[in-house]
Amino acid sequence: MDYGAEDAALTSCDWVYWMGCAASYDPRVAVIARATAKVLGAAGLRLHFLGAEEACTGDAARRLGEEGLFQQLALQNIETLRRHGAQRIVTHCAHCFHVLKNEYPRFGAEFEVMHHVELIANLLEQGRIRLRRDGSVPATLHDSCYVGRYNRIFDAPRAVLRAVYGDDFVEMPRHGESSFCCGAGGANYWYDVTKEIPAGALRVKEAVGTGARVIAAECPFCVKMLEQGAQTAAPDSGLQIKDIAEIVAEALDDGNAR
């Protein structure tokens, strides 16, 4: 795919950008990947992409009980990353992030792994990203399970969104530690939902109740589930579902964009 950024040689790169399966095969998620690459590139970071050598992390396989396949994929990916000389990995996918950071070390992985929201927040704090404030559209945040509750990343996304939306950033009743799953967790993303009101639709109703016109998310699966939920719960609301990287890419100051 077109990564939207130059592929730096590993000897000169700052981070290996782990794309994840969804960005490789789903056009909607590819947009998120390109936005992430644009933002990190605007901050001057040099990224390296594994391309076809990147395999699935095995997250879905493990959640569905296929432990053997998960371990096979984990060992394969660790060997690939070592062969490339990777030291630091960034990814926009909350599921990939959690597996690479917390589950691969049991198989010998010793990489620094960071979610793209953390890295963007750090770059913003360092002054390496300059953003235009958009105070005309109220926005809220959906705390993704693997970013929030599992990995305790609550402040970084809010710092980024407040830099863009200021006082027009609003919280949903269930947020932070008490956030509500989009419905994709536990590999449910690949199941036909039989509930009358899917979890994604319930979450969208909650967001609409805040007056928000934008739901910011931190995971491509959350984005997809919330977009489906909006079609059910708020088809005529004009509600936008965006990954935080998309929001930041759109808000880049002209002097910062590359």
matplotlib code that plots the C-alpha trace (Angstrom):
import matplotlib.pyplot as plt

x = [0.0, 0.9, 2.1, 1.9, 5.5, 9.0, 10.3, 13.5, 16.3, 16.4, 19.8, 18.5, 14.9, 13.4, 10.6, 9.3, 5.7, 3.6, 0.7, -1.5, -3.8, -6.7, -4.6, -3.3, -6.7, -9.3, -9.4, -11.0, -8.2, -5.6, -6.7, -5.8, -2.4, -1.6, -2.8, -0.5, 2.4, 1.7, 1.6, 4.8, 6.5, 5.5, 7.3, 10.4, 10.3, 11.7, 9.6, 10.5, 7.8, 8.0, 5.7, 4.9, 7.1, 4.7, 2.4, -0.7, 0.2, -2.1, -4.4, -7.6, -6.2, -5.5, -8.8, -10.6, -8.6, -6.1, -3.1, -0.8, -1.4, -0.8, 2.5, 3.6, 2.8, 4.5, 7.7, 7.6, 7.1, 9.8, 12.3, 11.3, 11.7, 15.1, 16.3, 15.4, 17.2, 14.0, 14.3, 11.2, 7.8, 4.8, 1.3, -2.1, -3.9, -4.8, -4.9, -1.5, -0.1, -1.3, 0.0, 3.4, 3.9, 2.4, 2.3, 5.3, 7.8, 6.9, 8.4, 11.6, 10.6, 12.6, 11.2, 10.0, 6.4, 4.3, 0.7, 0.4, -1.6, 1.1, 3.7, 1.6, 1.0, 4.7, 5.6, 2.9, 4.3, 7.8, 6.6, 7.5, 3.8, 1.9, -1.9, -4.7, -7.5, -10.9, -13.4, -16.4, -17.2, -17.8, -16.0, -15.8, -13.5, -14.2, -11.6, -10.6, -10.3, -6.8, -5.5, -7.4, -8.3, -5.7, -2.7, -3.8, -3.4, -6.0, -4.3, -2.5, -5.6, -7.3, -4.2, -4.2, -8.0, -7.9, -5.1, -7.5, -10.9, -10.2, -13.4, -15.4, -14.0, -16.7, -16.7, -19.3, -20.9, -18.9, -15.3, -11.8, -11.7, -15.5, -15.5, -17.8, -16.6, -17.4, -18.4, -15.3, -13.4, -12.8, -12.8, -16.5, -15.6, -15.8, -19.1, -22.6, -24.2, -27.5, -28.4, -31.2, -29.1, -25.4, -22.8, -21.5, -25.0, -25.4, -22.0, -23.0, -26.3, -24.2, -21.9, -24.8, -26.3, -23.2, -23.9, -20.7, -20.4, -17.2, -16.3, -12.5, -11.2, -7.8, -8.3, -9.3, -11.7, -13.4, -13.7, -15.4, -17.8, -18.8, -19.3, -21.6, -23.3, -23.9, -25.7, -28.1, -28.4, -27.8, -28.1, -29.1, -27.0, -24.0, -21.8, -18.2, -16.1, -12.4, -9.2, -7.1, -4.4, -6.9, -8.0, -4.4, -3.5, -6.3, -5.3, -1.6, -0.4, 0.8, 4.2, 4.4, 2.8, 5.2]
y = [0.0, 3.7, 4.5, 8.3, 8.6, 7.8, 4.4, 5.1, 2.6, 0.9, 2.1, 5.7, 5.3, 6.5, 4.0, 0.8, 1.6, -1.6, -1.3, -4.2, -6.4, -3.9, -1.1, -3.5, -4.8, -2.2, 1.1, 2.9, 1.9, 2.6, 6.3, 6.2, 4.7, 7.4, 10.1, 8.7, 8.6, 12.2, 13.4, 11.6, 12.7, 16.3, 16.0, 14.9, 11.3, 8.7, 5.6, 2.1, -0.3, -4.0, -4.4, -7.9, -9.3, -8.1, -10.9, -10.7, -10.3, -13.2, -11.2, -12.6, -16.1, -16.0, -14.4, -17.2, -19.9, -20.8, -20.6, -22.6, -20.2, -17.2, -18.5, -19.4, -15.8, -14.3, -16.1, -15.4, -11.6, -11.4, -13.1, -10.6, -7.6, -8.8, -9.4, -5.9, -4.6, -3.0, -1.4, 0.9, 0.1, 2.5, 1.4, 2.9, -0.4, -0.8, -4.6, -4.8, -2.4, -4.5, -7.8, -6.4, -4.6, -7.0, -10.5, -10.8, -10.3, -13.8, -15.1, -13.1, -9.8, -6.8, -3.9, -0.5, -0.4, 2.8, 3.5, 6.3, 8.5, 8.4, 9.3, 12.1, 13.6, 13.5, 15.2, 17.9, 18.5, 18.8, 21.4, 19.3, 19.4, 22.6, 22.5, 24.9, 24.9, 24.0, 25.4, 25.2, 21.5, 19.8, 16.4, 13.5, 10.6, 6.9, 5.2, 2.1, -0.9, -1.9, 1.7, 2.8, 0.1, -2.5, -0.1, 2.9, 5.5, 8.1, 11.5, 11.4, 11.3, 14.0, 16.3, 16.0, 16.6, 19.6, 21.0, 20.9, 21.4, 23.4, 23.7, 22.1, 18.7, 17.0, 13.7, 10.9, 9.7, 6.5, 7.4, 6.7, 3.7, 3.4, 3.4, 1.2, -1.3, -0.6, -4.2, -5.5, -6.9, -10.6, -11.1, -10.2, -8.0, -11.1, -12.3, -11.5, -9.5, -11.0, -8.3, -6.0, -2.9, -3.6, -2.2, 0.3, 1.8, 2.1, 4.0, 6.3, 7.2, 8.1, 10.3, 12.0, 12.8, 15.0, 17.2, 16.1, 16.1, 14.1, 10.9, 10.5, 6.9, 5.3, 2.0, 1.1, -1.6, 1.0, 3.4, 0.7, -0.4, 3.1, 4.0, 1.0, 2.0, 5.5, 4.1, 2.4, 4.9, 8.3, 8.0, 11.6, 13.3, 14.2, 12.6, 12.0, 9.1, 9.8, 8.3, 10.8, 10.7, 11.9, 14.8, 15.8, 15.5, 17.8, 20.3, 20.5, 24.0, 24.9, 25.5, 22.0, 20.0, 18.2]
z = [0.0, -0.3, 3.2, 2.7, 3.9, 2.7, 3.9, 5.8, 5.9, 9.3, 10.0, 9.9, 11.0, 14.3, 14.5, 12.8, 11.9, 12.5, 10.1, 11.2, 9.0, 8.9, 7.4, 4.8, 3.6, 4.6, 2.7, 5.6, 8.0, 5.3, 5.7, 9.4, 8.6, 6.1, 8.6, 11.2, 8.9, 7.8, 11.4, 12.5, 9.3, 10.0, 13.3, 11.5, 12.5, 10.0, 9.7, 8.5, 7.1, 7.1, 4.1, 3.0, 5.8, 8.4, 9.5, 11.7, 15.4, 16.2, 18.4, 17.0, 16.9, 20.6, 21.6, 19.6, 21.4, 18.6, 20.9, 18.6, 15.7, 17.9, 19.1, 15.6, 14.4, 17.5, 16.9, 13.2, 13.8, 16.5, 14.1, 11.4, 13.6, 14.9, 11.4, 10.5, 13.6, 15.1, 18.5, 18.7, 17.3, 16.9, 15.8, 15.4, 16.2, 19.8, 19.5, 17.8, 20.4, 23.3, 21.9, 20.8, 24.1, 26.7, 25.2, 22.8, 25.7, 27.0, 23.7, 23.9, 22.4, 23.8, 21.8, 22.9, 21.8, 21.8, 20.7, 18.2, 20.5, 23.1, 20.6, 19.1, 22.6, 23.3, 20.1, 20.8, 24.2, 22.8, 20.3, 17.3, 16.1, 15.8, 15.5, 14.5, 17.1, 15.9, 18.4, 16.1, 16.5, 19.8, 20.1, 22.5, 23.0, 22.9, 25.2, 23.4, 25.8, 24.9, 25.1, 28.3, 30.7, 29.6, 29.2, 31.4, 28.6, 29.5, 29.6, 26.2, 24.0, 26.0, 25.8, 22.0, 21.7, 24.0, 21.9, 18.9, 20.3, 23.5, 25.7, 22.9, 24.0, 26.1, 27.9, 27.6, 30.9, 30.6, 30.0, 31.2, 33.5, 33.1, 29.3, 27.3, 24.7, 21.0, 20.6, 18.7, 21.7, 22.2, 18.5, 18.3, 15.4, 13.2, 14.5, 13.3, 16.1, 17.3, 19.8, 19.0, 19.7, 19.1, 21.5, 18.9, 18.5, 22.2, 22.4, 19.5, 21.4, 24.4, 22.3, 20.6, 24.0, 24.8, 21.8, 20.1, 16.4, 16.3, 18.1, 18.3, 18.6, 19.2, 17.4, 13.8, 15.0, 17.2, 14.3, 12.2, 14.9, 15.8, 12.1, 11.9, 15.1, 13.7, 10.7, 13.2, 16.0, 14.3, 10.6, 10.0, 12.7, 10.6, 13.3, 12.3, 13.5, 13.3, 14.6, 16.6, 13.9, 11.3, 13.5, 14.1, 10.4, 9.5, 12.2, 11.3, 11.1, 7.6, 8.9, 10.4, 7.5, 5.1]

ax = plt.figure().add_subplot(projection="3d")
ax.plot(x, y, z, "-o")
ax.set_aspect("equal")
plt.show()
